[in-house]
Amino acid sequence: MDILTLYLPYFLIYGVYLYRRRPVLALAIPLIFVPKILAQVIKSRMYLDLEEKTAPLIRKEEGICVLCRRTGLCERNAAAEYRWHLY
């Protein structure tokens, strides 16, 4: 929704302004922002792939910590309690 209400009018107004100044300048908008949009799409896909790869590992680690808290044998809990007592 932001695209329709904010960015589209913004780029249209600047595109018309630049075209009236010099028609070649209007080409600057797509030349600048198309690569930026493509880079953003690629970055979001990479983050999605990374999240899909790391989510099972994080869930596994959280499951181990839950078991450690129940038994009281977790090394990280002992370190956290030690740090807590330092402050």
C-alpha positions in Angstrom: 0.0 0.0 0.0 2.9 2.3 0.7 4.1 1.9 -2.9 0.8 3.3 -4.2 0.5 6.1 -1.8 4.0 7.3 -1.2 6.6 6.0 -3.7 4.6 6.0 -7.0 3.5 9.7 -6.8 7.0 10.6 -5.6 8.7 9.0 -8.6 6.1 10.2 -11.1 6.4 13.8 -10.0 10.2 13.7 -10.1 10.1 11.8 -13.4 7.9 14.5 -15.0 10.1 17.2 -13.5 13.3 15.6 -14.9 11.6 15.0 -18.2 10.7 18.6 -18.5 14.2 19.7 -17.7 15.8 17.2 -20.0 14.2 14.0 -21.3 17.4 12.1 -20.9 17.4 12.8 -17.1 14.1 10.9 -16.7 16.0 7.7 -17.5 18.0 8.2 -14.4 15.2 7.0 -12.2 14.9 3.5 -13.6 18.7 3.2 -14.0 19.2 3.9 -10.4 16.3 2.1 -8.8 15.8 -1.0 -10.9 19.2 -2.5 -9.7 18.3 -1.5 -6.1 15.0 -3.3 -6.3 16.6 -6.4 -7.8 19.2 -6.4 -5.1 16.5 -6.1 -2.4 14.6 -9.1 -3.9 17.8 -11.2 -4.1 18.6 -10.3 -0.5 15.2 -11.2 0.8 15.4 -14.6 -1.0 18.8 -15.2 0.6 17.6 -14.4 4.0 14.6 -16.7 3.5 16.9 -19.6 2.5 19.2 -18.9 5.4 16.2 -18.9 7.8 15.0 -22.2 6.4 18.4 -23.7 6.9 19.0 -22.4 10.5 15.5 -22.8 11.9 15.8 -26.5 12.6 19.2 -26.0 14.2 17.8 -23.3 16.5 14.8 -25.4 17.4 17.0 -28.3 18.2 19.3 -26.1 20.4 16.3 -24.6 22.2 14.9 -28.1 22.9 18.2 -29.2 24.4 18.2 -26.1 26.7 14.7 -26.8 27.9 15.8 -30.3 28.9 18.9 -28.9 30.5 16.8 -26.4 32.6 14.6 -29.2 33.8 17.6 -31.3 34.9 19.8 -28.4 36.0 22.8 -29.8 34.1 23.2 -27.1 31.5 26.5 -25.4 31.3 25.1 -22.3 29.8 22.6 -21.9 32.7 25.5 -22.2 35.1 27.4 -19.5 33.2 24.3 -17.2 33.1 23.8 -17.6 36.8 27.4 -16.8 37.5 27.1 -13.6 35.3 23.9 -12.7 37.1 25.7 -12.9 40.5 28.5 -10.7 39.3 26.2 -7.7 38.7 
